[in-house]
Amino acid sequence: MNELFEVKDVDKKFYEQKLKDFLPDKMIDIHTHVWLDSIRKPSSSTPVRAVTWPSLVAKDNSIEDLFETYRLMFPGKEVIPLLFSQVSMNYDIAAGNEYVRSCAERHRLPSLMVAKPEQSASEFEEGIKRGGFLGCKVYLNFAAPYIPEKEIRIYDFLPRHQLEVLDRHGWMAMLHIPRDGRLKDPVNLAQMLEIERNYPSLKLIIAHVGRAYCPEDVGDAFDILAETRNMVFDFSANTNADVFRQLIRAVGPKRIVFGSDLPILRMRTRRICENGNYVNLIPRGMYGDVSGDSHMREVEGPEADSLTFFMYEEIEAFRAAATAEGLSKSDIEDIFYCNARSLIDNTEKELRKWTS
């Protein structure tokens, strides 16, 4: 049987020399997408509001492929994923949620429901309870199509009536913030603070460190966010050690969690920043035609041969930041396991209370 992807000598050396001893033996990946290509729908006429390069990495990510990814990338480690489905408009969201529900039930894993803003409070609440989900994963794609992408606000795809349900039950929301300004955008920051203030029992996870992939994405965000007490940040699909250092200083190691954003972290890449724009350097020809994508650049020869997995680059950037900020082995175990374990356990306790 062919392996899901090739693990080269460059990868094995990178893992053995830089990551193996840094990582705890047990980890929780709080940000993973699982779905089957069979839930794909005919192309949607709704506006495209997200970068398209992730779709070049994998057409789907079955639960079996996810487990195989962890086996190949993290020899000697145990990784527990928190699952949710695909968030593209080109997929059947209900079918994706059902696949996640069945995988979570079969393998006794935590999961989130992909939610749409048009769901009423009762529909939203019943969907989470019925599926045994711990809360929701929301995405800007689902905001009403008449809203221009640059004007989408958090409440356009995570509305107040759903926030009230999450807060009442103490459930989770995995939030990918919108807008070109990313983490530094004043509308994003105002609404993040408002959500924290008005819905104190909600377990809010800000994905990708608020999409601050380059230093220019930060502004004064961490000065503002240092005042928060509840929201948690995952650093999935982010490789910026400088941003990670600022995050550690702002919120401390108890409110940071490891996430991957698999399957795109299987990509072979090194990310750089140029004038505030992130660029994924990739081996020529590996991911098809990327000529029109400002976030992708092909390289060849020794530079291409030296590229390892996006997953490894993310963790190595965090290792560099953690070392520079003097984090302890216990802090690292918190970030890669204990913080997420506590979030999941507390949410499961709340879910049982409302469903028993």
C-alpha positions as CSV (number, residue, x, y, z in Angstrom):
1,M,0.0,0.0,0.0
2,N,1.3,3.5,-0.9
3,E,1.8,5.8,2.0
4,L,-0.4,8.9,2.3
5,F,2.6,11.1,1.6
6,E,6.4,10.6,1.6
7,V,8.5,11.2,4.7
8,K,12.0,12.1,3.4
9,D,15.3,12.2,5.2
10,V,15.1,15.9,5.5
11,D,11.8,15.5,7.5
12,K,13.1,12.7,9.7
13,K,16.2,14.8,10.6
14,F,14.1,17.9,11.3
15,Y,11.8,16.0,13.6
16,E,14.6,14.1,15.4
17,Q,16.9,17.1,15.9
18,K,14.4,19.9,16.6
19,L,11.0,18.7,17.6
20,K,11.0,15.2,19.1
21,D,12.4,16.2,22.5
22,F,10.6,19.5,22.6
23,L,7.1,17.9,22.2
24,P,5.3,16.1,25.1
25,D,4.5,12.4,24.5
26,K,0.8,13.2,24.5
27,M,-0.7,16.1,22.5
28,I,-4.1,17.5,21.6
29,D,-4.6,19.0,18.1
30,I,-7.5,21.4,18.7
31,H,-7.9,22.4,15.0
32,T,-8.4,19.6,12.5
33,H,-10.8,19.3,9.5
34,V,-12.0,15.9,8.4
35,W,-14.3,15.3,5.5
36,L,-14.9,13.1,2.5
37,D,-14.7,14.2,-1.1
38,S,-18.2,12.6,-1.6
39,I,-19.8,15.5,0.2
40,R,-18.7,18.0,-2.5
41,K,-21.5,19.9,-4.2
42,P,-21.5,21.4,-7.7
43,S,-19.7,24.7,-7.7
44,S,-21.5,27.3,-5.8
45,S,-22.4,30.7,-7.2
46,T,-21.8,32.4,-3.8
47,P,-18.7,34.7,-3.6
48,V,-15.3,33.2,-2.8
49,R,-14.2,34.8,0.5
50,A,-11.1,32.7,1.4
51,V,-7.8,31.9,-0.1
52,T,-7.9,29.0,-2.5
53,W,-4.4,27.4,-2.1
54,P,-5.4,25.1,0.8
55,S,-7.6,23.1,-1.7
56,L,-4.4,22.2,-3.6
57,V,-3.0,20.1,-0.7
58,A,-5.7,17.5,-0.2
59,K,-9.1,16.8,-1.8
60,D,-10.3,15.4,1.5
61,N,-9.1,14.2,4.9
62,S,-10.8,11.0,6.2
63,I,-10.4,10.1,9.8
64,E,-8.1,7.3,8.7
65,D,-6.0,9.7,6.7
66,L,-5.8,12.0,9.8
67,F,-4.6,9.1,12.0
68,E,-2.1,8.1,9.4
69,T,-0.8,11.7,9.2
70,Y,-0.1,11.7,12.9
71,R,1.6,8.3,12.7
72,L,3.9,9.5,9.9
73,M,4.7,12.9,11.3
74,F,4.9,12.2,15.1
75,P,6.6,8.8,15.6
76,G,6.5,7.9,19.3
77,K,3.8,10.5,20.2
78,E,0.1,10.2,20.8
79,V,-2.1,12.9,19.2
80,I,-5.8,13.4,20.0
81,P,-7.7,15.6,17.5
82,L,-10.7,17.9,18.0
83,L,-12.6,17.4,14.8
84,F,-14.7,19.6,12.6
85,S,-15.7,19.4,8.9
86,Q,-14.9,21.4,5.8
87,V,-16.1,25.0,5.8
88,S,-16.2,25.7,2.0
89,M,-19.5,26.6,0.4
90,N,-18.7,23.8,-2.2
91,Y,-19.6,21.1,0.4
92,D,-22.7,19.8,2.0
93,I,-22.4,21.1,5.5
94,A,-25.0,18.8,7.0
95,A,-23.3,15.7,5.5
96,G,-20.0,17.0,6.7
97,N,-21.3,17.4,10.3
98,E,-22.8,13.9,10.2
99,Y,-19.5,12.4,9.1
100,V,-17.7,14.2,11.9
101,R,-20.4,13.1,14.4
102,S,-19.9,9.5,13.3
103,C,-16.1,9.7,13.5
104,A,-16.2,11.3,16.9
105,E,-18.6,8.7,18.2
106,R,-16.7,5.8,16.8
107,H,-13.3,6.9,18.0
108,R,-14.5,8.7,21.2
109,L,-13.1,12.1,20.1
110,P,-14.2,15.6,20.8
111,S,-15.8,17.5,17.9
112,L,-17.5,20.8,16.8
113,M,-20.5,21.4,14.6
114,V,-19.9,23.7,11.5
115,A,-22.7,26.3,12.0
116,K,-24.4,28.8,9.7
117,P,-25.6,32.2,10.9
118,E,-29.1,31.7,9.6
119,Q,-29.7,28.8,12.0
120,S,-32.2,29.9,14.7
121,A,-31.2,29.6,18.4
122,S,-33.2,26.4,18.8
123,E,-32.0,24.8,15.6
124,F,-28.4,25.7,16.5
125,E,-28.8,24.4,20.1
126,E,-30.5,21.1,19.0
127,G,-27.9,20.5,16.3
128,I,-25.1,20.7,18.9
129,K,-26.9,18.5,21.4
130,R,-28.0,15.9,18.9
131,G,-24.5,15.5,17.5
132,G,-22.8,15.4,20.8
133,F,-20.7,18.4,19.7
134,L,-18.8,20.6,22.2
135,G,-19.8,23.8,20.4
136,C,-19.3,25.2,16.9
137,K,-16.9,26.1,14.2
138,V,-17.9,29.2,12.3
139,Y,-16.5,30.8,9.2
140,L,-16.9,34.0,7.2
141,N,-17.9,32.1,4.1
142,F,-21.4,31.8,5.6
143,A,-22.1,35.5,6.1
144,A,-24.9,36.7,3.9
145,P,-23.7,36.8,0.2
146,Y,-24.7,40.5,-0.2
147,I,-22.1,41.6,2.4
148,P,-18.8,42.6,0.6
149,E,-15.9,40.4,1.9
150,K,-14.0,43.4,3.2
151,E,-17.0,44.5,5.3
152,I,-17.8,41.2,7.0
153,R,-17.9,41.4,10.8
154,I,-17.7,38.6,13.3
155,Y,-21.5,39.0,14.2
156,D,-22.3,38.4,10.5
157,F,-21.4,34.7,10.8
158,L,-21.4,34.2,14.6
159,P,-24.7,36.1,15.5
160,R,-25.7,37.1,19.0
161,H,-28.5,34.6,19.3
162,Q,-26.0,31.8,18.8
163,L,-23.5,33.4,21.2
164,E,-26.3,33.4,23.8
165,V,-26.8,29.7,23.4
166,L,-23.1,29.0,23.6
167,D,-22.7,31.2,26.7
168,R,-25.7,29.6,28.5
169,H,-24.3,26.2,28.1
170,G,-20.6,27.0,28.5
171,W,-19.8,25.6,25.0
172,M,-16.9,26.3,22.6
173,A,-16.7,28.5,19.5
174,M,-13.7,28.1,17.1
175,L,-13.5,31.6,15.4
176,H,-11.5,32.5,12.3
177,I,-11.7,36.2,12.3
178,P,-12.5,38.1,9.0
179,R,-11.3,41.4,7.4
180,D,-8.1,42.4,5.6
181,G,-6.7,44.0,8.7
182,R,-6.6,40.6,10.4
183,L,-5.8,40.7,14.1
184,K,-5.1,44.4,14.2
185,D,-8.4,45.4,12.6
186,P,-10.2,47.7,15.1
187,V,-13.7,46.2,14.3
188,N,-12.4,42.7,15.0
189,L,-10.8,43.7,18.2
190,A,-13.8,45.6,19.4
191,Q,-16.1,42.7,18.7
192,M,-13.7,40.1,20.3
193,L,-13.6,42.2,23.5
194,E,-17.4,42.7,23.4
195,I,-17.9,38.9,23.1
196,E,-15.6,38.2,26.0
197,R,-17.4,40.8,28.1
198,N,-21.0,39.8,27.2
199,Y,-20.6,36.1,27.0
200,P,-18.3,35.1,29.9
201,S,-19.1,31.4,30.0
202,L,-18.4,30.9,26.3
203,K,-15.1,29.2,25.5
204,L,-13.9,31.3,22.6
205,I,-10.9,30.0,20.6
206,I,-9.3,32.5,18.2
207,A,-7.8,30.4,15.4
208,H,-4.4,31.1,13.8
209,V,-3.5,33.7,16.4
210,G,-6.2,35.9,14.7
211,R,-4.6,35.3,11.2
212,A,-1.5,37.3,12.3
213,Y,0.8,35.5,9.9
214,C,3.2,38.5,9.5
215,P,4.4,41.2,12.0
216,E,2.4,43.8,10.0
217,D,-0.8,42.0,11.0
218,V,-0.4,42.8,14.7
219,G,-0.6,46.6,15.2
220,D,-1.5,47.2,18.9
221,A,-3.7,44.1,19.1
222,F,-1.7,42.4,21.9
223,D,-1.7,45.6,24.0
224,I,-5.5,45.5,23.8
225,L,-5.8,41.7,24.1
226,A,-3.6,41.6,27.2
227,E,-6.7,42.9,29.1
228,T,-8.7,39.7,28.2
229,R,-9.0,36.8,30.7
230,N,-11.0,34.1,28.9
231,M,-10.4,33.8,25.2
232,V,-7.9,31.2,24.1
233,F,-5.6,31.3,21.0
234,D,-4.6,28.5,18.7
235,F,-1.5,28.9,16.5
236,S,-2.6,26.6,13.7
237,A,-1.2,27.2,10.2
238,N,1.0,30.0,11.6
239,T,4.8,30.0,11.5
240,N,5.7,33.4,12.8
241,A,7.9,33.2,15.8
242,D,7.8,37.0,16.4
243,V,4.0,36.9,16.6
244,F,4.1,33.9,18.9
245,R,6.5,35.8,21.2
246,Q,4.1,38.7,21.4
247,L,1.2,36.3,22.1
248,I,3.1,34.6,24.9
249,R,3.9,37.9,26.5
250,A,0.3,39.2,26.2
251,V,-1.7,36.2,27.4
252,G,0.7,33.7,29.0
253,P,1.0,30.0,28.4
254,K,-2.3,29.0,30.0
255,R,-4.4,30.5,27.1
256,I,-2.5,29.1,24.1
257,V,-3.3,25.8,22.5
258,F,-1.7,23.8,19.7
259,G,-3.7,23.3,16.5
260,S,-2.7,22.2,13.1
261,D,-5.4,23.0,10.5
262,L,-4.8,19.6,8.9
263,P,-4.8,18.5,6.2
264,I,-3.1,21.6,4.8
265,L,-0.3,21.2,7.3
266,R,0.8,18.2,5.2
267,M,2.0,20.7,2.6
268,R,5.7,20.9,2.0
269,T,6.6,24.5,2.5
270,R,8.5,27.3,4.2
271,R,6.6,30.5,4.8
272,I,8.2,33.9,4.5
273,C,6.7,37.5,4.8
274,E,7.2,40.2,2.2
275,N,5.8,43.6,2.8
276,G,3.2,42.2,5.1
277,N,2.1,39.4,2.7
278,Y,2.8,35.8,3.6
279,V,4.3,33.6,0.9
280,N,4.4,29.8,1.0
281,L,7.6,28.6,-0.8
282,I,6.8,25.2,-2.4
283,P,8.5,22.7,-4.6
284,R,8.0,23.5,-8.3
285,G,5.1,21.4,-9.8
286,M,4.0,19.8,-6.6
287,Y,0.7,21.6,-6.2
288,G,-0.4,22.4,-9.8
289,D,-0.7,25.9,-11.2
290,V,-0.1,28.5,-8.5
291,S,1.0,31.3,-10.9
292,G,-2.0,33.6,-10.0
293,D,-1.7,33.2,-6.2
294,S,0.2,35.9,-4.3
295,H,0.6,33.5,-1.3
296,M,2.4,30.8,-3.3
297,R,5.8,30.8,-4.9
298,E,7.5,27.8,-6.5
299,V,11.2,27.1,-5.8
300,E,13.5,24.4,-7.2
301,G,16.9,22.7,-6.7
302,P,18.5,22.6,-3.3
303,E,16.0,25.1,-1.9
304,A,13.1,22.9,-2.8
305,D,14.9,19.8,-1.6
306,S,15.3,21.4,1.9
307,L,11.6,22.0,2.4
308,T,9.9,20.0,5.1
309,F,6.3,19.9,6.3
310,F,4.2,23.0,7.1
311,M,3.4,21.2,10.4
312,Y,7.1,21.0,11.4
313,E,7.7,24.6,10.4
314,E,4.8,25.7,12.6
315,I,6.0,23.8,15.6
316,E,9.6,24.9,15.1
317,A,8.6,28.6,15.0
318,F,6.7,28.0,18.3
319,R,9.7,26.2,19.8
320,A,11.9,29.2,18.9
321,A,9.4,31.7,20.5
322,A,8.9,29.5,23.6
323,T,12.7,29.2,24.1
324,A,13.2,33.0,23.6
325,E,10.4,33.7,26.2
326,G,11.8,31.2,28.7
327,L,8.8,28.9,28.8
328,S,9.3,25.8,30.9
329,K,8.8,22.1,30.0
330,S,5.6,22.3,32.1
331,D,4.4,25.3,30.0
332,I,5.0,23.4,26.8
333,E,3.0,20.5,28.1
334,D,0.2,22.9,29.0
335,I,0.2,24.4,25.5
336,F,0.3,21.1,23.6
337,Y,-1.9,19.1,25.9
338,C,-3.2,20.3,29.3
339,N,-4.9,23.5,28.3
340,A,-6.9,21.8,25.6
341,R,-7.6,18.8,27.8
342,S,-9.1,21.2,30.4
343,L,-11.2,23.1,27.8
344,I,-12.6,19.8,26.4
345,D,-13.2,18.2,29.8
346,N,-15.0,21.2,31.1
347,T,-17.2,21.5,28.0
348,E,-18.0,17.8,28.0
349,K,-19.1,18.2,31.6
350,E,-21.5,21.1,30.6
351,L,-22.8,19.1,27.6
352,R,-23.6,16.1,29.8
353,K,-25.4,18.4,32.2
354,W,-27.7,19.7,29.5
355,T,-28.3,16.3,27.7
356,S,-28.7,14.0,30.6
